[in-house]
Amino acid sequence: MAAPPSMVTLPQFTVPAPGAVKKDGETVPRRHFKFADRLLDHPDNVTTMWDVFLHGNKISGDNDFLGVRRMENGEPKEYIWESSNSVRRRVENYAKGLSKLGLGRQEALGVYGVNRPEWTMTEQACYRQAFIIVALYDTLGEEAIEYIVNQTEMKYIVATADKVKHLINLKSILPSISHIIVMDETYDKTLDAAASEVGVAIQTFKDVEKLGEDVTEETELPKPEDIATICYTSGTTGAPKGAVLTQAQSVAVIYSIVAVGSADTFAKVDHTDCYVSYLPLAHVFERAAQGLFVYNGASIGYYQGNTATLLDDIIELKPTVFCSVPRLFNRIYDKVLSGVKAKGGIAATLFFTAFNSKKANLKTTTKHWLWDRLVFGQIRQRLGGRIRFILSGSAPVSPDVIDFMRICFSADVYEGYGQTENFCGSCLTVSKDNTTGVVGIPFPCSEIKLVDVPDMEYTSNDQPFPRGEICIRGNSVMREYYKNPEKTAETLDEDGWLHTGDIGLFDECGRLSIIDRLKNIFKLSQGEYIAPEKIEGVYQKHELVAQAFVYGDSLQSSLVGIIHPDKDELTKWAQSKPEFADKSFEDLCADAEVNKQLLSALTAYGKSNDLKGFEQVKKIFVTPEEFTVENDLLTPTFKLKREIAKKKFAKEIDAMYAGRTFN
């Protein structure tokens, strides 16, 4: 006889920290259920990020390590590879060359460019010589670059050839810069004279390697307490803050990912794995991911530098692991489903039969012997056909999309949660637990508690689950914000807890869910609290919508929205309607009747996805302009910059609230 529901013992994935006592206004700190006795720090004999590299080099040796696509007459061909041993020789020479140029221990070295082998080799050289690597995002504006370079008193920048002229032109506001090292073998040599005039020397990456070839003197090895990186938050408002992360703090995260793999609560990675690097190395998600593959001696293939050709790179590379962000997963979701609907008939019936069959068994498996071959094989090929597991990070991903990825790619899909301030080392979901809507359990290097937020009515005594601000403490939490004691004190309390600004709850199994954000919430005039990201997440699942920005004025009783449609889907939709069939994408976006019909579709869709009446936008402005990093509407990790979006669309927002039309 089955036990009644009330008597069923549910698994507990987190446990109270040993000896911890619950304090008023907060939960007891919780830890990973398999690593409760202590917070992990480092493996034996691996205490720095340079040790991480050496560990992988010992495994990989002459095997493929870093790969890029060969170009022929401007066309990308196969991947060509460099072995781990070859890369190690180059890194050591390059590191010595940088020292010979005058870069000193614990001085800042800037990196300015998209992911490529030279980026990774620069990172490893910094770890070897105890330089401080400071990334300048490829799409940063002048103001932020000026702020970061001047705050760190940066003298040396490693950059791609296309950035050299820009840096020289900025020299008047970047007085400390004395050397630019160009990643490319060739660059515009006419820039040498201009650089010399403003007191900047230019060398190529290989020039610096050669400079170090004849250096026989060994320099001091890095120490665990040395600063590994100052990673500046991309932030949606204000000046960027530089999170100071030591070698030891970075190692703790890599070790934790390895440990949960060995404990069978996360995927195992080994030297046979292949990873595609495209998420910005300027951010900790990609740095932590690469660290895992470096440690295990796996191979890393780089995209061409253009996200528009990413899927082509993936098909050629055939990676076994794919790390990405919800924005890309949402696009894949939309494209596959719209393609299925367009086919219709037997093909659509077969797809949804297979889909629903697999979904019914998701709690136990992501695979099906028949459907994976008959229905999902072609979809799986979109990511190369060899994917073992997928990891989503940077922002919560919709449960529908998570389930879709598990079903269609026949792979384990994990969700991670972390911040710049702890090298991404917060939470990971658990192997074989396909529960959606959770971000998992703490990294073994971290413990987590929830602290009451009375103003938002979140408390540790809430029923059925405790709720509050997520606070993290452990071996990966940053030392401080660089030269910013005021912001440091706001974020790190006297007991070492990192206050994340995210609102979470611990569920019945001790898993963490993110349910809100301290700052990303506002109140409408009638007193209703609004979480815009939740609403945007619903609308962006509609096939006609690529991006959405939901806004509510506290003096108004309703929400308005800025919608960027999916160009292919909107065009296809218009062609089925005679009155719109001959209009361009831009004309469709400006058409009042299109606006009306799209709003009607979104309202119905929102209702079917359980949006309350006050959560629905009452008016929309349809823009043909995509929200991108380049136009400053997205952070480099693809989060919406709300304040920037509010300013950019101020006229349209005012018009919607005033009841005016746009044509």
SEDREN-397343 format. One record per residue (C-alpha): residue in one letter; x, y, z. Coordinates in steps of 0.2 Angstrom, whole numbers, plus 5000, padded with zeros to 4 digits. Example, Ala and Ser with C-alpha at 12.3 -4.5 7.8 and 13.67 -1.06 7.14 Angstrom:
BEGIN
A506249785039
S506849955036
***
This chain:
BEGIN
M500050005000
A500750174995
A501050295009
P499950445011
P500650605004
S500850675021
M502050535026
V503150535010
T504850585014
L505550705002
P507450714998
Q508350855006
F509650934995
T510251065007
V510551045026
P510851175040
A512651225042
P513351125057
G513251225073
A512251365065
V510951445075
K509351525068
K509351715071
D507851825071
G507451895054
E508351765044
T508451575040
V509851465047
P511251455034
R511151305022
R512451205013
H512551064999
F511950905007
K513550805002
F514750945008
A514050995024
D515550975036
R516551115028
L516651235014
L517751175000
D519351284996
H520551194985
P521151014979
D522850954985
N524251044977
V523051164967
T522951324977
T523151454962
M522351474945
W524051434938
D524051264947
V522351244938
F523151264921
L524551144926
H523351014932
G522451014915
N524151024905
K524750864914
I523150774908
S523050844890
G524850854885
D524950844866
N523050834864
D522050974856
F521751114868
L521251284860
G520451284842
V519951414830
R519151404812
R520351414797
M519851544785
E519951524766
N519551674755
G518551744769
E517551584772
P517651484788
K518251304786
E518751174799
Y519351204816
I521251204818
W522051154835
E523451194846
S524051064859
S524051104878
N525951084878
S526151204864
V525051334873
R525951314889
R527651354880
R526851504872
V526051564889
E527651554898
N528651644885
Y527251774884
A527151794903
K529051824904
G528951944889
L527652044898
S528752054913
K530252104903
L529152244895
G528952314913
L527352244919
G527552214938
R526752084950
Q525052134955
E524852274942
A523352284931
L523352214913
G521852254903
V521052144889
Y520052224876
G519252104863
V518051954860
N518451774865
R519951704856
P521451594861
E522551754864
W521251804877
T521451644886
M523351644885
T523351814892
E522251754906
Q523451614910
A525051724909
C524251844922
Y523951694933
R525751634931
Q526551804935
A525251864947
F524752014936
I522952074939
I521852034923
V520552174920
A519352144906
L518752294896
Y517152234888
D517152234869
T515652344869
L516052464883
G515752644881
E517152774883
E516452834900
A516652654907
I518352624899
E518952784906
Y518352744923
I519052574924
V520752614916
N521052764927
Q520452684943
T521652534941
E523052644934
M523152524920
K524752544909
Y524652394898
I523152334887
V523052184876
A521852214862
T521252154845
A521852254830
D520152344828
K520252424845
V522052494843
K521552664834
H520052684847
L521252664861
I522552794854
N521152914851
L520652894870
K522452924876
S522053104882
I520753034895
L521852874898
P523452954904
S524152794912
I524152684896
S525952664889
H525852494880
I524652414868
I524852234864
V523952174848
M523252004848
D523251994829
E524851964819
T524452114808
Y523752284812
D523752454803
K525552504805
T525152684801
L524552694819
D526352674826
A526752854823
A525052914830
A525352804845
S527152864847
E526553044847
V525453014862
G526752904872
V526152734868
A527152584862
I526352454851
Q526952274850
T526052114844
F525651964854
K527051864845
D528252004848
V528051994867
E528151804866
K529851814857
L530351944870
G530151814883
E530951664874
D532751704880
V532251744898
T532951604909
E532651684926
E531151614935
T529951734943
E529051714959
L527551594958
P525851664962
K525151654980
P523351604984
E523051774992
D523651874976
I522251964967
A521851864951
T520651984943
I519652134946
C518052104937
Y516952254934
T515052234935
S514152274919
G512852344930
T511152414924
T511452584933
G512852694939
A514752674937
P515452494936
K516052414952
G517652314952
A517452154962
V519252104968
L519451914967
T520951824973
Q521751664965
A521051564980
Q519351624978
S519351584959
V520051404963
A518651374976
V517351384962
I518251274950
Y518551144963
S516751154969
I516151114951
V517350974950
A516850904967
V514950904963
G515350814947
S516250684956
A514850674969
D513550644955
T512550794959
F513150884943
A513850824926
K515650764926
V516850844914
D518450754908
H519850774894
T518750704881
D517550854882
C517450994870
Y516751164874
V516251314863
S516751484870
Y515651624865
L514951704881
P516051854885
L517651814894
A517451984902
H516251904914
V516351774928
F515151644920
E516251614905
R517851624916
A517251494928
A516651384914
Q518251394905
G519151354921
L518251194923
F518851134905
V520651204908
Y520751104924
N520150944916
G521250954901
A519750974889
S519751064872
I519051234869
G518451294852
Y518151484849
Y516751554839
Q517151674825
G516751824836
N514951854828
T513451784837
A512551784820
T513651634814
L513751554831
L512651404827
D513651374811
D515251364822
I514351244834
I513851134819
E515651124814
L516451104831
K515150984838
P515451024856
T514950904870
V514451044882
F513551204879
C513451354891
S512251494887
V511051624893
P509151624893
R509051744878
L509851624866
F508851474873
N507251584871
R507651614852
I507951424849
Y506351384858
D505451514847
K506251454831
V505951274833
L504051294839
S503651414825
G504451294812
V503451154819
K501851254818
A502251314800
K502451134794
G500851084802
G499950924798
I500650754802
A502450824806
A501650944819
T500650804826
L502150684827
F503150824835
F501950864849
T501550674852
A503450644855
F503650804865
N502150764877
S502750584878
K504550634884
K503850774895
A502750654905
N504350554909
L505550704912
K505650664931
T506650514927
T507450534910
T507850654896
K508050514883
H506850404873
W507450264861
L506250304847
W505750494848
D507650544850
R507950464833
L506350494824
V505850664829
F507250754839
G508750704829
Q508750854817
I508450974831
R509950904841
Q511050934826
R510751124828
L511951104843
G513150994833
G512350824838
R513550784853
I512950884867
R512950794884
F512350934895
I511851114894
L512051244907
S511051404908
G511651554918
S511651744920
A509751754923
P508251644927
V507651544912
S505751504910
P505251324916
D504451294899
V506051334890
I507051224902
D505951074899
F505951114880
M507851104880
R507850944889
I506650864878
C507250924861
F509150904864
S508950744874
A510250814886
D510350854904
V510051044907
Y510651124922
E510351304928
G511651404938
Y511551554949
G512951664953
Q513651844954
T515251934949
E515551964967
N515851774971
F516551714954
C514851644949
G514951524964
S513151524971
C512051374966
L511851234953
T510351124950
V510550944954
S510850794942
K509250694938
D508150814947
N507250894933
T506151014944
T505951174935
G505851354943
V507351324954
V509151374953
G509751224964
I510851214979
P512451304985
F514151264978
P515151164991
C516251324993
S514651424999
E513251435011
I511651525009
K510351605021
L508851715018
V508551885027
D506951965030
V506352105018
P504852175028
D504552315016
M504152185002
E503352065015
Y504651925013
T505051845029
S505951685035
N504351635044
D503351635028
Q502251485025
P502451365016
F504251415013
P505451545020
R505751695009
G506951835010
E508551915002
I509851784997
C511451805006
I513051705002
R514551675012
G516051565008
N517751545000
S517351624983
V516551784990
M517551934984
R518752024995
E518052194991
Y517552324978
Y519152404972
K519452574979
N517652584984
P517352555003
E515652635003
K514952504991
T515952364999
A515052405016
E513352405007
T513652234999
L514752135012
D514252145030
E515352125045
D515151935046
G515651915028
W513951885020
L513651945002
H511952035001
T511451984983
G509852094981
D508951944975
I507451874984
G507351694986
L506451544994
F506951375000
D505751244994
E505151085002
C506750994997
G507951135002
R508151204984
L508351384981
S507151484969
I507351664964
I505651744965
D506051934965
R507352074965
L507552204977
K507752344964
N506752274949
I505052304957
F503952444957
K502152494964
L500752554953
S499652694959
Q498352574966
G499652484977
E499952334966
Y501852274966
I502452234949
A503952114945
P504252164926
E505552024923
K504151894926
I502951984914
E504352004900
G504751824902
V503051774898
Y502851894883
Q504551844876
K503951664874
H502651724861
E503251674844
L502951854837
V504051934851
A505951944852
Q506152064866
A505052154878
F505252304891
V503852324903
Y503652484912
G502552554925
D502452734932
S502052744950
L500752874947
Q499852774934
S498752624937
S499252514922
L500852454913
V501452494896
G502752394885
I504052414872
I504052264860
H505352214848
P504552084837
D505351934829
K505651994812
D505451824803
E503851784812
L503051954811
T503451954792
K502751774790
W501151824800
A500951984789
Q501051884773
S499451784779
K498451944780
P498152044764
E498152214772
F499852194778
A500652074765
D501652204755
K502352304770
S504152304776
F504652254794
E504852434798
D503152484791
L502352334800
C503152404817
A502452574813
D500652514808
A499352554821
E498252404816
V499752284818
N500052364835
K498252334840
Q498252154834
L499952114843
L499252194859
S497752084858
A498751924855
L499951964869
T498452004881
A497651834877
Y499351744878
G499751834895
K498051774902
S498351594896
N500051604906
D499251664922
L499651844921
K498451944932
G497452084925
F498652224933
E500152124926
Q499552144908
V500252294898
K498752404892
K499752484878
I501252444868
F502552534856
V503252414843
T505052454838
P506052384824
E507652414834
E508352264843
F508952284861
T510852254860
V512452284869
E512952394856
N511552514858
D511752514877
L510052434880
L510852274886
T512252234898
P513652114891
T512751974899
F511152024890
K510152094904
L509052234901
K509652404906
R508052474913
E508552654917
I509352664899
A507852594891
K506652704901
K507652864895
K507752804877
F505952764876
A505352914887
K504452994873
E503452834868
I503052794886
D502352974889
A501352954873
M500652794878
Y500152864895
A499453014887
G498352914875
R499252974860
T499652874845
F501252854835
N500652884817
***
